[in-house]
Amino acid sequence: MTTSLPSPVRHDRIERAQALMREQGMGAIVVLNHDDYRWFFGFDRTQPRAIIPATGAPALVAFTAEEAEMREAVGDEDIMVWGSVGGQINDVVTRMRAIRADAGAAGPGTPFRVAIQQWFETPAFLVDLFKKVNPGVEVVSSDPIMDPLRAVKEPAELASMAAAQQIACLGMDRARALLRDGTTAHEIATEAVYAMMRAGAERTSTPVYVNVGRETCMLHGRVSPAPMRSGDLVVIDLTPMVDGYCANLARTFVLGEPEERQRSLLDAYAALIEVVRDAMLPGATIADLDALAGEVLGGRGLGDYHVNGIGHGIGLRFEETPASTIIPPHRNLPLREGMTVTIGHTILAIPGFGGVRHEDVYRVTPTGGELLAPYPIDPVVAA
């Protein structure tokens, strides 16, 4: 006799989302992203697809050959099985019509609103196709539903994020050990990723950045082509994932004793981290934290090089709300206890010279930001 495992599907989360859908006049959420899929259903697929109506059971979408494996994972949950792309499209259209009919007439000229996540990894061609085959549907962002639900992390989520951050620390240890005159950024990045994957990372949520010399000015860096030389600044940014949850650890190093200008940047960033961390309280905003960072830099004669956006939300998605460097109104969203937010998102950079960034993930608490996994800010590497 076989014992079936409990379904990983989070019906409690689905019900909370459905309540918000009904409050906001949404007919359904169509899930196309790994992060939403994992949050609702407790596991991931190479192509995550599901429909969650405002009332009633959700439907997971799977290819015919995957049905047996899917049913082992979710038991008696509703699964829409398709054997061809055309069949899948037809089934989705039919299901949307049924959901709309079950919801009742909304009145002449009133569109049926369906929410879809619209962030970096949403397949735009699928959203466009969905609109074409469902002409009576108005597609809107799912953020008003999902942001309030996903912002505050549960203990199990925090544990996965802490594990990811600890793996980032191992990757940073390996990267630091390789810093010497003549080492290439490619070698550092390769070894850091290998160390993190061996330690249990699924993948990285962004490309690994190893920026050398003047390229440390880059806000979104790359693997620099030139080898490191004594005296160079090096910014390393690592983003491993565990259970779908993201880490973010960035550190700046210099090979040999820093010259005066380098030291001023390194010291300033370390100082602003302490000030901003202590102010990461429930009710504070990224605008508040930016203002404090600006005061620290202004007092050190570096105010002209300050870039707003000192932190961003993080979790199943690398950049979650508040994401003020992408969506300016997010600057004024109040933080909530239990949210996970980075400090150190923006580069303190002098054009043509170089830049510094130290970034970590914190949990918002009534006493300030609490590190998920500490890693020293110790930038000087012996030549």
Summary of the structure (lengths in Angstrom):
residues: 383
radius of gyration: 23.2
end to end distance: 64.6
largest distance: 74.1
contacts: 1262
relative contact order: 0.11
helix: 40%
strand: 21%
